[in-house]
Amino acid sequence: MSLRRFLEKMEAEKEVLHVKDEVSTRFEIPFIMKKNDDEGPILIFEKIKNYKTKVVTNVCGTRRRICAALNVHENKLYQRLVEAWRSPRKPKIVKDGAVKDVVEEPDLSKIPVLKHFERDAGRYVTSAVIYAKGVDGNVENVSIHRLQVLDKNRLAIRLVPRHLFKLWQTAKEVGRDLDVSVSIGVHPVLMLAASSPVPFGVNEFGVANSLMDGGLRLVECENVDAYAPAEAELVLEGKISATKEVVEGPFVDVTGTYDVERRQPVVDVVGVMHREDHVYQALLSSGAEHRLLMGLPHEVLIWNSVSKVVSKVNAVNLSIGGCGWLHAVISIEKQLEGDGKNALSASFAAHPSLKHAVVVDSDIDVHNVSEVEWAIATRFQADEDLVIIKNVRGSTLDSSADQETGLTTKVGVDATRPLAKPEDRFERARIPAGRRAEELAHKLLGL
């Protein structure tokens, strides 16, 4: 399964817009990406100034497209992901694939890597699916990391202290560089799998293969001990240095604010593989794709955790206003007083970066900000329904939190109906219009 096959499917569904004007990788493409961010189509930029390669963006920019990639209805999305996390399937290793059409020496200046925001430290690769295995060969990991282009054959990689960081540290302790493959231009399922919060030791390629019903094929890299998707558009073969570090950043993260500068490892690029007519996949940091790929798997964690303490969870939304990361709205079927607060506790436990959470009843659309605000206005009393948790670990992406430790104060809002009070006090008034009234409204007002 490949990115281009998914693009063909989206073309048939009129989800793709081709940009034929010449555009620059320096700010122009990112500016258009930003304007296209609100449920916009996939964009294919066909004429890039100073480059021959096309650029594709916003591939995973809507929930609908992610569900289309998985061939699943949105109300079954969470279950599908949980099943794949629990039952990864080892992909088949093949000798050759489209990504090996061209095997050449590295020259990052030939790749149309974007400079996104004004104060970014440089050009950044933002859709890199990175594979590595531990020095003992027993642990494999696949994850997404930003990469700052330093020169023709060097990158700086941002390593958050998670799984890839652990593999790098282990290699560093024995004086070895860590071999990696950097795959750019892959099927959305691979992007989602690489973003999945599975335990250390679970190979995310296996998660992707499970989601693809066994359809993932991998190839061995030419110059490093690593695997890469056989149908990828472009693969950089690299080594994360055990000794070399540089100052990385600033760069805009999911909150839309600049992340701080840090010393980070250097990746020495030792080889390149790509399709003959490859396209470069770009992702706008802080855009819809970034929020969905980063946040949606954690919605699943929240859904799964809250489902254990209340009778039913209807929906979860890591909201746009909360950067797809810091704010959650959870809709539940409330059976007993205390269900709302239990749901809040379970949410914070499931997603430690969560800062503010709101729990609402099943009649509230978690994606409709006005409905959520209405529930708070009519069903919430601060002296009874507010939960405040001080001095706990949150997210270092939160500009107001401690940037070193992430310590923050978390707030939970129980905006569910109090069961002890008459239900009709909280009923939303409705007008029982018939079909004729609906047709007239549509005709006269376009509603």
HULIN-V681322 format. One record per residue. N is the residue number from 1. RES is the residue in one small letter. PHI is phi in radians with two decimals (999 if undefined). Layout:
[[N:RES:PHI] [N:RES:PHI]]
//
This chain:
[[1:m:999] [2:s:-2.25] [3:l:-1.06] [4:r:-1.17] [5:r:-1.18] [6:f:-1.14] [7:l:-1.10] [8:e:-1.07] [9:k:-1.10] [10:m:-1.24] [11:e:-1.03] [12:a:-1.12] [13:e:-1.69] [14:k:1.00] [15:e:-1.84] [16:v:-2.16] [17:l:-2.07] [18:h:-1.64] [19:v:-1.76] [20:k:-1.71] [21:d:-1.24] [22:e:-1.22] [23:v:-2.32] [24:s:-1.74] [25:t:-1.28] [26:r:-1.59] [27:f:1.33] [28:e:-1.15] [29:i:-1.07] [30:p:-1.03] [31:f:-1.10] [32:i:-1.17] [33:m:-1.03] [34:k:-1.12] [35:k:-1.17] [36:n:-1.61] [37:d:-1.24] [38:d:-1.54] [39:e:1.02] [40:g:-1.32] [41:p:-1.33] [42:i:-1.14] [43:l:-1.94] [44:i:-2.04] [45:f:-1.55] [46:e:-1.64] [47:k:-2.29] [48:i:-1.83] [49:k:-1.02] [50:n:1.28] [51:y:-2.38] [52:k:-1.69] [53:t:-1.45] [54:k:-1.33] [55:v:-2.15] [56:v:-2.04] [57:t:-2.43] [58:n:1.13] [59:v:-1.06] [60:c:-1.83] [61:g:-1.39] [62:t:-2.39] [63:r:-1.08] [64:r:-1.05] [65:r:-1.22] [66:i:-1.09] [67:c:-1.13] [68:a:-1.11] [69:a:-1.12] [70:l:-1.57] [71:n:0.95] [72:v:-2.42] [73:h:-1.28] [74:e:-1.02] [75:n:-1.31] [76:k:-1.99] [77:l:-1.07] [78:y:-1.06] [79:q:-1.06] [80:r:-1.11] [81:l:-1.18] [82:v:-1.04] [83:e:-1.06] [84:a:-1.20] [85:w:-1.07] [86:r:-1.41] [87:s:-2.32] [88:p:-1.15] [89:r:-2.11] [90:k:-1.12] [91:p:-1.25] [92:k:-1.46] [93:i:-1.65] [94:v:-2.03] [95:k:-1.33] [96:d:-2.52] [97:g:-2.88] [98:a:-1.03] [99:v:-1.16] [100:k:-1.70] [101:d:-0.95] [102:v:-2.22] [103:v:-2.13] [104:e:-2.58] [105:e:-1.23] [106:p:-1.28] [107:d:-2.70] [108:l:-1.15] [109:s:-1.21] [110:k:-1.49] [111:i:-1.73] [112:p:-1.35] [113:v:-1.27] [114:l:-1.53] [115:k:-1.81] [116:h:-1.57] [117:f:-2.06] [118:e:-0.94] [119:r:-1.73] [120:d:-1.00] [121:a:-1.19] [122:g:3.01] [123:r:-1.41] [124:y:-2.24] [125:v:-1.42] [126:t:-2.09] [127:s:-2.08] [128:a:-1.38] [129:v:-1.64] [130:i:-1.90] [131:y:-1.90] [132:a:-2.65] [133:k:-2.17] [134:g:-1.15] [135:v:-1.09] [136:d:-1.55] [137:g:1.39] [138:n:-1.57] [139:v:-1.97] [140:e:-2.08] [141:n:-2.45] [142:v:-2.31] [143:s:-2.70] [144:i:-1.89] [145:h:-2.46] [146:r:-1.40] [147:l:-2.33] [148:q:-1.60] [149:v:-1.29] [150:l:-1.71] [151:d:-2.82] [152:k:-1.18] [153:n:-2.42] [154:r:-2.39] [155:l:-2.25] [156:a:-1.89] [157:i:-1.96] [158:r:-1.49] [159:l:-1.92] [160:v:-1.27] [161:p:-1.14] [162:r:-2.28] [163:h:-1.19] [164:l:-1.14] [165:f:-1.01] [166:k:-1.13] [167:l:-1.12] [168:w:-1.12] [169:q:-1.07] [170:t:-1.12] [171:a:-1.15] [172:k:-1.08] [173:e:-1.11] [174:v:-1.81] [175:g:1.28] [176:r:-2.04] [177:d:-1.27] [178:l:-1.80] [179:d:-1.22] [180:v:-2.47] [181:s:-1.91] [182:v:-2.05] [183:s:-1.72] [184:i:-2.21] [185:g:1.56] [186:v:-2.22] [187:h:-1.03] [188:p:-0.94] [189:v:-1.08] [190:l:-1.16] [191:m:-1.09] [192:l:-1.19] [193:a:-1.13] [194:a:-1.15] [195:s:-1.62] [196:s:-1.35] [197:p:-1.48] [198:v:-1.51] [199:p:-1.12] [200:f:-1.00] [201:g:1.82] [202:v:-1.49] [203:n:-1.41] [204:e:-1.14] [205:f:-1.08] [206:g:-1.17] [207:v:-1.09] [208:a:-1.07] [209:n:-1.13] [210:s:-1.12] [211:l:-1.16] [212:m:-1.62] [213:d:0.96] [214:g:1.47] [215:g:-1.60] [216:l:-1.43] [217:r:-2.14] [218:l:-2.05] [219:v:-2.11] [220:e:-1.42] [221:c:-1.24] [222:e:-1.45] [223:n:-2.11] [224:v:-2.38] [225:d:-1.49] [226:a:-2.76] [227:y:-1.88] [228:a:-2.59] [229:p:-1.08] [230:a:-1.12] [231:e:-1.81] [232:a:-1.11] [233:e:-1.35] [234:l:-2.63] [235:v:-2.32] [236:l:-1.74] [237:e:-1.69] [238:g:-2.48] [239:k:-2.31] [240:i:-1.34] [241:s:-1.15] [242:a:-1.41] [243:t:-2.17] [244:k:-1.70] [245:e:-2.35] [246:v:-2.42] [247:v:-1.33] [248:e:-1.89] [249:g:1.73] [250:p:-1.26] [251:f:-2.67] [252:v:-1.32] [253:d:-1.82] [254:v:-1.09] [255:t:-1.36] [256:g:1.45] [257:t:-2.03] [258:y:-1.32] [259:d:-1.28] [260:v:-1.33] [261:e:-1.33] [262:r:-2.52] [263:r:-1.39] [264:q:-2.35] [265:p:-1.20] [266:v:-1.64] [267:v:-1.86] [268:d:-1.52] [269:v:-1.50] [270:v:-1.96] [271:g:-2.97] [272:v:-2.39] [273:m:-2.21] [274:h:-2.83] [275:r:-1.13] [276:e:-1.02] [277:d:-1.97] [278:h:-1.13] [279:v:-1.97] [280:y:-1.76] [281:q:-1.68] [282:a:-2.02] [283:l:-2.34] [284:l:-1.45] [285:s:-1.05] [286:s:1.31] [287:g:-1.50] [288:a:-1.05] [289:e:-1.05] [290:h:-1.04] [291:r:-1.09] [292:l:-1.22] [293:l:-1.15] [294:m:-1.40] [295:g:-1.57] [296:l:-0.99] [297:p:-1.05] [298:h:-1.39] [299:e:-1.06] [300:v:-1.09] [301:l:-1.07] [302:i:-1.12] [303:w:-0.97] [304:n:-1.17] [305:s:-1.21] [306:v:-1.18] [307:s:-1.06] [308:k:-1.45] [309:v:-2.10] [310:v:-2.29] [311:s:-1.18] [312:k:-2.74] [313:v:-1.87] [314:n:-1.45] [315:a:-2.87] [316:v:-2.32] [317:n:-2.41] [318:l:-1.43] [319:s:-1.29] [320:i:-1.07] [321:g:-1.09] [322:g:-1.63] [323:c:1.18] [324:g:1.16] [325:w:-2.56] [326:l:-1.73] [327:h:-2.12] [328:a:-2.22] [329:v:-2.10] [330:i:-2.16] [331:s:-1.77] [332:i:-2.28] [333:e:-1.63] [334:k:-1.41] [335:q:-1.96] [336:l:-2.37] [337:e:-1.05] [338:g:1.77] [339:d:-1.05] [340:g:-1.08] [341:k:-1.22] [342:n:-1.10] [343:a:-1.12] [344:l:-1.08] [345:s:-1.05] [346:a:-1.15] [347:s:-1.16] [348:f:-1.13] [349:a:-1.20] [350:a:-1.29] [351:h:-2.28] [352:p:-1.03] [353:s:-1.38] [354:l:-1.08] [355:k:-1.87] [356:h:-2.27] [357:a:-2.37] [358:v:-2.20] [359:v:-1.88] [360:v:-2.25] [361:d:-1.41] [362:s:-1.20] [363:d:-1.48] [364:i:-1.82] [365:d:-1.41] [366:v:-1.17] [367:h:-1.65] [368:n:-1.83] [369:v:-1.05] [370:s:-1.12] [371:e:-1.17] [372:v:-1.12] [373:e:-1.12] [374:w:-1.09] [375:a:-1.09] [376:i:-1.13] [377:a:-1.16] [378:t:-1.91] [379:r:-2.20] [380:f:-2.10] [381:q:-2.17] [382:a:-1.07] [383:d:-1.28] [384:e:-1.99] [385:d:-2.00] [386:l:-1.74] [387:v:-2.03] [388:i:-2.13] [389:i:-2.13] [390:k:-1.68] [391:n:0.93] [392:v:-2.17] [393:r:-1.22] [394:g:-2.13] [395:s:-2.05] [396:t:-1.25] [397:l:-1.31] [398:d:-1.33] [399:s:-1.07] [400:s:-1.53] [401:a:-1.51] [402:d:-1.12] [403:q:-1.24] [404:e:-1.59] [405:t:-1.78] [406:g:1.34] [407:l:-1.06] [408:t:-2.70] [409:t:-1.93] [410:k:-1.83] [411:v:-2.24] [412:g:-2.03] [413:v:-2.09] [414:d:-1.61] [415:a:-1.81] [416:t:-1.60] [417:r:-1.15] [418:p:-1.23] [419:l:-1.21] [420:a:-1.32] [421:k:-1.77] [422:p:-0.96] [423:e:-1.09] [424:d:-1.17] [425:r:-1.16] [426:f:-1.99] [427:e:-1.32] [428:r:-1.42] [429:a:-1.15] [430:r:-2.28] [431:i:-1.87] [432:p:-1.35] [433:a:-1.27] [434:g:-1.51] [435:r:-1.08] [436:r:-1.09] [437:a:-1.11] [438:e:-1.13] [439:e:-1.15] [440:l:-1.15] [441:a:-1.07] [442:h:-1.17] [443:k:-1.18] [444:l:-1.43] [445:l:-2.06] [446:g:1.24] [447:l:-1.70]]
//
